[in-house]
Amino acid sequence: MNRLLGLLGGLLLIMLGSFTPMAAQETDFTDDPSAFVGELETFLKKSERKELKDLFKEFEKRVRSGVISPELLLEIREQAMLMRESGMTASPYFEDYLIALDAMYASGIREGRIREWMTVYMDELRSIEKRKFNPVKEFLEFTQHFFLDHALRYSKSGITWLVDPRKGSFGRDTLGLVLTFEEQGDLVATRKQDSIVIQSTTGRYYPATDSWYGQGGQVDWSRFDHPEIKTDLKEYIIDFTQGVYTVENAELTYPLLFGDRKIIGQFNDRLVVRMPLWKAPTRSSNPMTRSWRSRISEAGSTSKEGSGWKECPSMDWQARTPRHRSP
């Protein structure tokens, strides 16, 4: 009996020994770039999805032409191996991954910026616990909307916030994933037929909280045929889930009332979905309202002593003269 058990145990070890290399071959990619591309193709073909086949063709074309450098290909290979070891399937995970890569190259993103993105994505892969892939999938979907739709926040029926993706870089800080925009560009919010724009601004966006921390920028009134009216912004914060934001200590330039003087006050801008309380003089309806509250401390105000609403072409603003205490 003992001899029989020994023979069975030996046979089992032989079977396990022959099975292990096969399992490794099915789950690992090679370091050789040319072999990796072929193995990736074999793996993706198992899904029999036309979309995956088309994505792979574009990926292979960039590898063969040198658009994807050998160094970057090794990093892609490392990420692909981690994805497979984690149990990710060809669809949707590898498909989303290839869409993200394709979107970056199609948007003209430089390899240095792609490497920044890959560093963040590698952190996401290493953070996977117990086959919980939702954070990875959400990151890949965010990447797709960012590069394909130019959206920091994307919504089919709600508010979408847009930027130029070529000016953004991926990274992490103490608050988590952050996209940094050091080069000036426009920040645009849209909902249905309405839109608002902050021109020539910089800032940081945190996807986890949908928060934008802006620095500088300008809002003008060209939509209402008054490009000479401008609002210069300093530091400001926007909750991207909302269609309204407020900037303290903004500067209003309104030549008709104040000449070349800048009036400091609080600026509010919002997206609206219904007729506002006022209309522009030359339009039958106006899909946007703006308000300006300014504490006037110097001569040049058209308001009388005290406070009250003043109507200006294309906007409402409240001018208040400071109240002086008697000596």
Secondary structure, DSSP 8 states (H G I E B T S, - for coil): -HHHHHHHHHHHHHHHHHHHHHHHHHH---SSHHHHHHHHHHHHHTT--HHHHHHHHHHHHHHHHTSS-HHHHHHHHHHHHHHHHTT--IIIIIHHHHHHHHHHHHTT--HHHHHHHHHHHHHHHHT--TT--HHHHHHHHHHHHHHHS-EEE--SSS-EEE--GGG-EEEEETTEEEEEEEEEEEEEEEETTEEEEEEEEEEEEETTTTEEEEE--EEEEGGGTEEEEEEE--EEEEETTSSEEEEEEEEEE-HHHHTT-EEEEEEEEE--SS--S---TT-S--S--EEEEEE--STT--S-SSEEEEEETTEEEEEE-------
